[in-house]
Amino acid sequence: MTALCAIYGPTASGKTALAIELAGATGAAILNADSMQVYADLRIVTARPSVAEEAAAEHRLYGVLVGRDPCSVARWVALVRAELAELAPRPVILVGGTGLYLKALYEGLSDIPEPSAEIRRTAEARLEALGLDAFRAEVLSRDPGTPPTVVDPQRLVRSWSVTEATGRALSQWQGERVGGLGPFPVFDLAPARGHLHERINQRFEQMLADGALDEVRALAGQGLSSALPIMRAVGVPELLSVLKGRLDVAEATERACAASRQYAKRQLTWGRNQMQYATKFQNYPIEKSYIENIKADILSVIG
């Protein structure tokens, strides 16, 4: 088997089940490539593999950081490199829906100077003063190379800060990448939209049944900054609103599912536009029999 491959796809697209099938067939270890599943605080809400799923194959980089200790692309790449060195020559399957992480590992990282804490505080204050939409417009005006799909406040603050600190747009720095591990096989899952939306809705209902609200209650009890990535995980703002009495569970469910569908749409767009080198699996129903077919197709490439 190829020493390294990756499975990318939107939330609820069947990545975990497929990876476990492949790991069973090849003896591979599974490495997390999801920016939220790296945190220990939210197993349920971030749809981390269950205890039973983790027992079915070796999983690494799941739940290895606490929410108050934010991850970044560069940090994740360093963690993956360390795991690959430890696991070699064993095969590894990267699994996740954070396209930016996989792109950085595949293509390399840019040597971007780190803005000072003072500049970052200035950027955060400007975000607070302008609001997300106006701040995003300002970032786009300063750096026209910013992808129009970027809505993450942390990424926008970083873009503003880098431009302010260096006089060069973040997108210019990002065009100068070194140290990538590609080429390695990447498999892009793009299920039929109707099947995906149905799975998203069903999964959030199951999260609630499994204790998602209590999990978010425990997270809220830590008094973390709302600017931390974990506090913006899909489902967290909605369930926090339930805890604060601003929404009932039904309203929160509707909003969380809508947010998850929007997130899935952005992930699908990323797969189309940023992963030209990936093998595409498009418009498939998310069923066990189709997972088996995809498994066979992938094994023909990596076996």
C-alpha positions as CSV (number, residue, x, y, z in Angstrom):
1,M,0.0,0.0,0.0
2,T,1.0,3.6,-0.6
3,A,2.6,4.9,2.6
4,L,0.3,7.9,2.8
5,C,-3.1,8.7,1.4
6,A,-6.0,11.0,2.4
7,I,-9.8,10.9,2.4
8,Y,-11.4,14.3,2.2
9,G,-15.1,15.2,2.1
10,P,-17.9,17.2,3.7
11,T,-19.2,16.6,7.2
12,A,-21.4,13.4,7.4
13,S,-20.2,12.0,4.1
14,G,-19.1,8.6,5.5
15,K,-15.4,9.3,5.9
16,T,-14.9,7.6,9.2
17,A,-16.7,4.3,8.1
18,L,-14.7,4.2,4.9
19,A,-11.4,4.9,6.7
20,I,-12.0,2.1,9.2
21,E,-12.9,-0.3,6.3
22,L,-9.6,0.6,4.5
23,A,-7.6,0.4,7.7
24,G,-9.0,-3.1,8.3
25,A,-8.0,-4.1,4.8
26,T,-4.5,-2.6,4.8
27,G,-3.3,-2.4,8.5
28,A,-3.1,1.4,8.1
29,A,-3.3,3.8,11.0
30,I,-5.8,6.7,10.7
31,L,-4.7,10.3,11.3
32,N,-7.2,13.1,12.0
33,A,-7.4,15.9,9.4
34,D,-10.3,17.8,11.0
35,S,-9.6,21.1,12.7
36,M,-12.3,20.5,15.4
37,Q,-11.8,16.8,16.1
38,V,-8.3,17.6,17.4
39,Y,-9.9,18.9,20.6
40,A,-10.7,16.6,23.5
41,D,-13.6,18.8,24.8
42,L,-16.2,17.9,22.1
43,R,-16.3,14.3,21.1
44,I,-20.1,14.3,20.4
45,V,-20.6,17.7,18.8
46,T,-17.6,17.4,16.4
47,A,-18.6,13.8,15.5
48,R,-15.2,12.4,16.5
49,P,-15.0,8.6,16.0
50,S,-16.7,6.8,18.9
51,V,-14.9,4.7,21.4
52,A,-16.0,1.6,19.5
53,E,-14.8,3.1,16.2
54,E,-11.4,4.0,17.6
55,A,-11.1,0.5,18.9
56,A,-11.7,-0.9,15.4
57,A,-8.5,0.7,14.0
58,E,-5.7,2.8,15.4
59,H,-6.7,6.5,15.4
60,R,-4.2,9.3,16.1
61,L,-4.5,13.1,16.6
62,Y,-8.1,12.8,17.8
63,G,-8.8,14.7,21.0
64,V,-5.1,15.5,21.6
65,L,-5.5,19.2,22.5
66,V,-7.8,21.1,24.9
67,G,-10.1,23.8,23.7
68,R,-8.1,26.6,25.3
69,D,-5.0,25.5,23.4
70,P,-5.8,26.5,19.8
71,C,-4.5,24.5,16.9
72,S,-3.3,26.1,13.6
73,V,-2.4,24.8,10.2
74,A,1.3,24.9,10.9
75,R,0.9,23.2,14.2
76,W,-1.3,20.5,12.7
77,V,1.3,19.9,9.9
78,A,4.0,19.5,12.6
79,L,1.9,17.1,14.5
80,V,1.3,15.0,11.4
81,R,4.9,15.0,10.5
82,A,5.8,13.7,13.9
83,E,3.2,10.9,13.7
84,L,4.4,9.9,10.3
85,A,8.0,9.6,11.5
86,E,6.9,7.5,14.4
87,L,4.6,5.2,12.3
88,A,7.0,4.7,9.4
89,P,7.0,2.4,7.4
90,R,3.4,1.6,8.3
91,P,0.8,3.0,5.9
92,V,-1.3,5.9,7.1
93,I,-4.7,7.3,6.0
94,L,-5.4,11.0,6.7
95,V,-9.1,11.5,7.2
96,G,-11.0,14.8,7.6
97,G,-12.9,17.7,6.1
98,T,-10.5,20.6,6.8
99,G,-9.2,21.2,3.3
100,L,-6.8,23.9,4.3
101,Y,-4.9,21.4,6.5
102,L,-4.6,18.8,3.7
103,K,-3.6,21.4,1.2
104,A,-0.8,22.6,3.5
105,L,0.5,19.1,4.0
106,Y,0.3,18.3,0.3
107,E,1.7,21.6,-1.1
108,G,3.7,22.9,1.8
109,L,3.6,25.9,4.0
110,S,4.6,29.5,3.5
111,D,7.3,31.0,5.7
112,I,5.0,33.8,6.9
113,P,6.4,36.2,9.6
114,E,4.3,36.0,12.8
115,P,2.6,39.4,13.5
116,S,3.1,40.8,16.9
117,A,0.6,40.3,19.7
118,E,-0.1,44.1,19.6
119,I,-1.0,44.0,15.9
120,R,-3.2,40.9,16.4
121,R,-5.0,42.7,19.3
122,T,-5.6,45.7,16.9
123,A,-7.1,43.4,14.3
124,E,-9.4,41.8,16.9
125,A,-10.5,45.2,18.1
126,R,-11.3,46.2,14.6
127,L,-13.3,43.1,14.0
128,E,-15.2,43.8,17.2
129,A,-15.8,47.4,16.1
130,L,-16.8,46.8,12.5
131,G,-18.6,43.5,12.8
132,L,-17.8,40.4,10.8
133,D,-19.2,41.4,7.4
134,A,-17.6,44.9,7.3
135,F,-14.3,43.5,8.7
136,R,-14.3,40.8,6.0
137,A,-14.9,43.4,3.3
138,E,-11.9,45.3,4.6
139,V,-9.7,42.2,4.6
140,L,-10.8,41.5,1.0
141,S,-10.0,45.1,-0.1
142,R,-6.5,44.8,1.5
143,D,-5.9,41.3,0.1
144,P,-8.0,40.7,-3.1
145,G,-6.4,37.2,-3.2
146,T,-8.4,36.1,-0.1
147,P,-10.8,33.3,-1.2
148,P,-14.3,34.7,-1.2
149,T,-15.5,31.7,0.8
150,V,-13.5,32.6,3.9
151,V,-15.8,33.6,6.8
152,D,-13.8,32.3,9.7
153,P,-13.0,35.3,12.0
154,Q,-9.7,33.7,13.1
155,R,-8.5,33.5,9.4
156,L,-9.7,37.0,8.7
157,V,-7.9,38.4,11.7
158,R,-4.7,36.6,10.6
159,S,-4.9,38.0,7.1
160,W,-5.4,41.5,8.4
161,S,-2.5,41.1,10.8
162,V,-0.1,39.7,8.3
163,T,-0.8,42.5,5.8
164,E,-0.4,45.1,8.5
165,A,2.8,43.6,9.9
166,T,4.6,42.9,6.6
167,G,3.2,45.2,4.0
168,R,2.4,42.1,1.9
169,A,-0.9,40.4,1.5
170,L,-1.3,37.0,3.1
171,S,-2.3,35.5,-0.2
172,Q,1.1,36.6,-1.6
173,W,2.9,34.8,1.2
174,Q,0.8,31.7,0.7
175,G,1.8,31.6,-2.9
176,E,5.4,30.8,-1.8
177,R,5.1,27.3,-0.3
178,V,7.9,24.9,0.7
179,G,8.1,21.5,2.3
180,G,5.0,19.7,1.0
181,L,4.7,15.9,1.2
182,G,2.7,15.6,-2.1
183,P,2.1,14.0,-4.3
184,F,0.2,11.3,-2.4
185,P,-3.3,9.9,-3.3
186,V,-6.2,12.1,-2.2
187,F,-9.8,10.9,-2.4
188,D,-12.5,13.5,-2.5
189,L,-16.0,12.4,-1.4
190,A,-18.9,14.4,-2.7
191,P,-22.1,12.6,-1.9
192,A,-25.5,13.3,-3.5
193,R,-26.7,16.4,-1.8
194,G,-30.1,15.0,-0.7
195,H,-28.4,12.0,1.0
196,L,-25.9,14.3,2.7
197,H,-28.6,16.7,4.0
198,E,-30.6,13.8,5.4
199,R,-27.5,12.4,7.1
200,I,-26.7,15.8,8.6
201,N,-30.2,16.2,10.1
202,Q,-30.2,12.6,11.4
203,R,-26.8,13.0,12.9
204,F,-27.6,16.2,14.9
205,E,-30.6,14.5,16.3
206,Q,-28.4,11.6,17.4
207,M,-25.9,14.0,18.9
208,L,-28.6,15.5,21.1
209,A,-29.7,12.0,22.2
210,D,-26.0,11.2,23.0
211,G,-25.6,14.2,25.3
212,A,-24.4,17.1,23.1
213,L,-26.1,19.7,25.3
214,D,-24.3,18.5,28.4
215,E,-21.1,18.5,26.5
216,V,-21.5,22.1,25.5
217,R,-22.6,23.0,29.0
218,A,-19.3,21.6,30.3
219,L,-17.4,23.6,27.6
220,A,-19.3,26.8,28.7
221,G,-18.3,26.1,32.3
222,Q,-14.6,26.6,31.3
223,G,-15.1,30.3,30.6
224,L,-13.2,30.2,27.3
225,S,-12.9,33.2,25.0
226,S,-15.5,33.2,22.3
227,A,-12.7,33.9,19.8
228,L,-11.2,30.4,20.3
229,P,-11.8,28.0,17.4
230,I,-13.6,25.5,19.5
231,M,-16.3,28.0,20.5
232,R,-17.2,28.3,16.8
233,A,-17.6,24.6,16.1
234,V,-20.8,23.9,14.2
235,G,-23.5,23.3,16.8
236,V,-21.7,25.1,19.7
237,P,-23.2,28.6,19.2
238,E,-26.7,27.1,18.8
239,L,-26.5,24.9,21.9
240,L,-25.0,27.8,23.9
241,S,-28.1,29.8,23.0
242,V,-30.3,27.0,24.4
243,L,-28.3,27.1,27.7
244,K,-28.7,30.9,27.8
245,G,-32.5,30.6,27.2
246,R,-32.4,32.4,23.9
247,L,-33.5,29.4,21.8
248,D,-35.4,26.2,22.5
249,V,-34.0,22.9,21.4
250,A,-36.1,22.7,18.3
251,E,-35.0,26.1,17.1
252,A,-31.3,25.3,17.9
253,T,-31.6,22.1,16.0
254,E,-32.9,23.8,12.9
255,R,-30.2,26.4,13.0
256,A,-27.4,23.9,13.7
257,C,-28.5,21.7,10.9
258,A,-28.7,24.7,8.6
259,A,-25.2,25.8,9.6
260,S,-23.9,22.3,9.1
261,R,-25.4,22.2,5.6
262,Q,-23.7,25.5,4.8
263,Y,-20.4,24.2,6.1
264,A,-20.8,21.1,3.9
265,K,-21.4,23.3,0.9
266,R,-18.2,25.2,1.6
267,Q,-16.3,21.9,1.9
268,L,-17.7,20.6,-1.4
269,T,-16.7,23.9,-3.1
270,W,-13.2,23.5,-1.6
271,G,-13.0,20.0,-3.0
272,R,-14.0,21.1,-6.5
273,N,-11.7,24.2,-6.6
274,Q,-8.7,23.4,-4.4
275,M,-8.1,19.6,-4.9
276,Q,-7.7,19.3,-8.6
277,Y,-5.2,16.4,-7.9
278,A,-7.8,14.4,-6.0
279,T,-9.7,11.3,-7.3
280,K,-13.3,12.3,-7.2
281,F,-16.2,10.3,-5.9
282,Q,-19.3,12.3,-6.7
283,N,-23.1,12.0,-6.3
284,Y,-23.1,8.7,-4.5
285,P,-25.7,7.6,-1.9
286,I,-24.2,7.3,1.6
287,E,-25.0,3.6,2.1
288,K,-22.9,0.6,3.2
289,S,-22.9,-1.0,-0.2
290,Y,-21.6,2.2,-1.8
291,I,-18.9,2.5,0.8
292,E,-17.8,-1.0,-0.1
293,N,-17.6,0.1,-3.8
294,I,-15.6,3.1,-3.0
295,K,-13.3,1.0,-0.8
296,A,-12.6,-1.3,-3.7
297,D,-11.8,1.6,-6.0
298,I,-9.4,3.2,-3.5
299,L,-7.7,-0.1,-2.8
300,S,-7.1,-0.4,-6.6
301,V,-5.0,2.8,-6.3
302,I,-3.2,2.3,-3.0
303,G,-3.1,-1.4,-2.7
